Amino acid sequence: MLSVLTADEAKRRFGALLKQADDSPVILTRHGRPRCVVLSAQLFQALLFVARANEARKIGVAAKTAMVRFARQDIEGGAAIISEAHGQMRRLDRLSVR
């Protein structure tokens, strides 16, 4: 279950916030509105893994589409698809926790 803390509570109880985030994500609010979510590094890595797997599937589809474009002599269209897929992978790689 998700916990909710105000930004002020999070500042006052930072250690407790970190412990809570180990168990489940914690939503931080400011002025009654959700502002961010604090989650464990392990959960973040798992979410990245799922996102990368999804992107890999999309990139596989994009590669097939690009091959069709190349076969039809649409070099610019195929290259544009490959370029976009490459950019998506690079954006995901920057999110890695090292």
C-alpha positions as CSV (number, residue, x, y, z in Angstrom):
1,M,0.0,0.0,0.0
2,L,1.3,3.5,-0.8
3,S,2.0,5.9,2.0
4,V,1.4,9.6,1.7
5,L,3.5,12.3,3.5
6,T,3.6,16.0,3.2
7,A,6.9,17.6,2.2
8,D,7.2,19.0,5.7
9,E,6.7,15.6,7.3
10,A,9.3,14.1,4.9
11,K,11.8,16.7,6.0
12,R,11.2,16.2,9.7
13,R,11.1,12.4,9.5
14,F,13.6,11.7,6.7
15,G,15.0,8.5,8.2
16,A,11.5,7.1,8.6
17,L,10.7,8.1,5.0
18,L,13.7,6.0,3.8
19,K,12.5,3.0,5.8
20,Q,9.0,3.4,4.5
21,A,10.3,3.6,0.9
22,D,12.1,0.3,1.4
23,D,8.7,-1.4,1.9
24,S,6.6,0.5,-0.6
25,P,6.6,3.8,-2.6
26,V,5.8,6.9,-0.6
27,I,4.0,9.8,-2.3
28,L,5.1,13.3,-1.1
29,T,2.6,16.1,-1.3
30,R,3.0,19.8,-1.2
31,H,-0.1,22.1,-0.7
32,G,-2.2,19.0,-0.8
33,R,-1.1,17.9,-4.3
34,P,1.2,14.9,-5.1
35,R,4.7,16.2,-6.1
36,C,6.9,13.1,-6.2
37,V,7.3,9.5,-5.3
38,V,10.1,8.1,-3.2
39,L,10.9,4.5,-3.8
40,S,13.7,2.0,-3.1
41,A,16.6,1.7,-5.5
42,Q,15.7,-2.0,-5.9
43,L,12.2,-1.1,-7.0
44,F,13.5,1.6,-9.3
45,Q,15.9,-0.9,-10.9
46,A,13.0,-3.3,-11.4
47,L,10.9,-0.6,-13.1
48,L,13.8,0.3,-15.3
49,F,14.2,-3.4,-16.3
50,V,10.5,-3.6,-17.3
51,A,10.8,-0.3,-19.2
52,R,13.9,-1.5,-21.0
53,A,12.2,-4.8,-21.9
54,N,9.3,-2.9,-23.3
55,E,11.6,-0.6,-25.2
56,A,13.5,-3.6,-26.6
57,R,10.2,-5.1,-27.8
58,K,9.3,-1.7,-29.4
59,I,12.8,-1.4,-31.0
60,G,12.4,-4.9,-32.4
61,V,9.2,-3.8,-34.1
62,A,10.8,-0.6,-35.2
63,A,13.7,-2.6,-36.7
64,K,11.3,-4.7,-38.7
65,T,9.4,-1.7,-39.9
66,A,12.7,0.0,-40.9
67,M,13.7,-3.1,-42.8
68,V,10.5,-2.9,-44.8
69,R,11.1,0.8,-45.5
70,F,14.6,0.0,-46.6
71,A,13.4,-2.8,-48.9
72,R,10.9,-0.4,-50.5
73,Q,13.8,2.0,-51.1
74,D,12.5,4.5,-48.5
75,I,16.0,5.1,-47.0
76,E,15.1,8.3,-45.2
77,G,12.0,6.7,-43.6
78,G,13.9,3.7,-42.4
79,A,16.8,5.8,-41.1
80,A,14.3,8.0,-39.2
81,I,12.8,5.0,-37.5
82,I,16.2,3.6,-36.5
83,S,17.3,7.1,-35.2
84,E,14.3,7.5,-33.0
85,A,14.7,4.0,-31.6
86,H,18.3,4.7,-30.8
87,G,17.4,7.9,-29.0
88,Q,14.9,6.1,-26.9
89,M,17.5,3.5,-25.8
90,R,20.0,6.3,-24.9
91,R,17.4,8.1,-22.8
92,L,16.7,4.9,-20.8
93,D,20.5,4.2,-20.4
94,R,20.9,7.6,-18.7
95,L,18.4,6.6,-16.0
96,S,20.5,3.7,-14.7
97,V,21.5,3.6,-11.0
98,R,25.1,2.7,-10.8
